[in-house]
Amino acid sequence: MSNEYQYMVDFSLPKVLSEDFLRLIPHQRAKVNKLFRDGKLVNYALSLDNSKMWAVVSANSEIEVVEFLDQLPLTRFMKFSISMLTFYNSVNSDAPVFSMN
């Protein structure tokens, strides 16, 4: 039986995005979409200025998170830190939002 935890990965993107980096973006998107479908990736966000990126990952250990990150084509271009989360709350986008108005 597996006990999955959630981890926040805080990425710092390079100041200058190289041709190699830009060429790999479609591959990154495809991999991210697969990881969402597989339930391994919970959240993925990029700052407006393209300097930071965040991901919430479901995994059994920090080692598994690093293995997960190795699957992403752009990881080798970025510095990152991993933090185990005590909890992660979000709004389910599939659930209807009711208004009293």
N, C-alpha and C positions, 0 to 999 in steps of 0.2 A: 504494500500500500504506500502510495507516495504522498508526502506532505509538501505541497507547493506553497512557496512564499512569494511575495512580490518585492521586487527590487527596482529602485529608481536608478537609471543610468543618466548621468549628466555629461554630455559631450561638449567639447570646445572645438569648433571647426577652425580650419586654417584661415588666416586673414586673407590670403589670396587663394582662390580656388583654381587649381591647375587644370589643364586639359584632361589629364587622366582622371581627376576627380569628377569633372563635369561629364565625361564619357560614361562613367559608371553609375550616374544617377538613375537611368532607367532600370538597371540591374538591381539597384538598391530598392527602388519602388516595388519591383516584382517580388523580391525576397520579403520585404515588409508586408506586402499583401498576403503572401503565403503564411507568414508567421502569425498574422491576425487570424486567418482562417483556422490555423492549427491551435489557436488559443494560447500561444506562447507570448505574444505581444499584446499588451492590454491598452497601451496608449503610446502615441508617438507625436512629437511636436517640434517645430522649428521656429526660432525667434524671427521676427520681422527683418532684423538686420543680418540674418544668416550667420551669426557668430556662435549661437548656442543651439543645441538640440537635446531633447529629453525623451526618454523611453521608459515605460513601466513594463517589466518583464515578469512573467510567472515562471519560477524555476524552483528546484529542490535545494540548490546551494549556489553560493557565489561562483564556484567553479563552473557550474552549469551555465550561469549567466555569461561568463567569459567565453565558453564554448559557443553559446548563442551569438555573441558579438563577433566571433571569428567567422560566422556565416555571412555577415553583412559586408558587402564589397567596399564600403567607405570607411569602415572602422580603422583601417590601417593609416588613414590620413588624419585621424582625430585623437586628441587626448580625452580620457574619460575617467570618471569616478563612479563607483557603485555603492549604493546605500540600501541596506535591507529596510523595508518599510514595516512599521508597526501595523498600519492600516492604510487602505487606499479607498476613498469614497469617490463616486462619480455618479452623474445622472445617466440613466439608461436612455439613450437616444431613441430607442424603439418604443419606449413607454409614452403614452399620450400625456400631454401637459394640460391640466385643467385650469380654467380661469374662473374666478367668482364674478367677473364683470359681465 
